[in-house]
Amino acid sequence: MSERKNLCVLVANATAGENFVARLGNTEAAHAAERCLNRIERAIAAHDGHLLLQQGFSIVACFDRCDAGVLAANDMLDRIRSLPNLSGLRQPVHIGLHYGIVDKDARSGEGISVARRVAAHAQAEQALATGTVIMLLTPGARHAAGAQALHDTAVSEFDWPIFAIGQRVGMVTSIPPTSHLSQRLRLRHQEDNLFVEEQRPVLLLGRELGNDIVIMDARASRQHARIERRREGFTLIDQSTNGTFVSVDGNEECRIHRDKLVLRGPGRIGCGFSAGEVERDLVFFDIV
């Protein structure tokens, strides 16, 4: 991989628990995991995924589009469920997906670390995905995920809502067609103009090159903040060290830190510095 970039990352763990191994024995349990991994790899290839890393019975793969990652997770579950029972037991597999940055070495980055955490919270034969993945699904793939986020205390530690994958059939759109969400959030940074809209419902800001808007100021964090197109409107979510400063025309500047704010434009955003500064890395926004 030539540079850091945002990708849909899928982590699949086929490591069996102690009861599974005790019932089958080490050799048969290892063979069962191998059969499971073979089906996982076939599902990745079938949906144009790229295998990044395999460690023991854990696989990390990436997809250019979240649709492909979610459909691959569904395919994996179907393939694994078709395997025969082993002494009355099902082969456990735990799948997690997240859309985030993958480093140049294709072995690390926020996308991989969060997907690993999500997979660790999945139950056997379950796939979970962060809300960032769900918001990037097209209507044609949205039916493959649950309509509502999970409310388990086990997933409350995440900065994103967590959705189950592969438990619904039928078309469900992520956001109802209300009039204000037919609008777009326009962002201007230096010479660039970008939009948060239906085709791009998540936009990332930060100092690392893989972000949609790259802030060169040293006060900005590597993955500083993100803006999501949500039901309630265009929401800025800070995940930085120094906080994000937002100044809306006609109002006092506010600072958010590890918190969120619905943007009401027009206004300015400072990543780690005041939006009132004369600063080339200010981000200007308005709703169009």
PyMOL commands that set and color helices and strands:
alter all, ss='L'
color gray80, all
select helices_A, chain A and resi 18-24+26-46+66-81+110-121+131-135+139-142+153-155+179-182
alter helices_A, ss='H'
color red, helices_A
select strands_A, chain A and resi 5-13+50-55+58-63+94-102+126-130+162-165+185-189+192-196+202-206+213-214+225-230+233-238+244-248+254-256+260-262+267-271+283-287
alter strands_A, ss='S'
color yellow, strands_A
deselect
rebuild
show_as cartoon
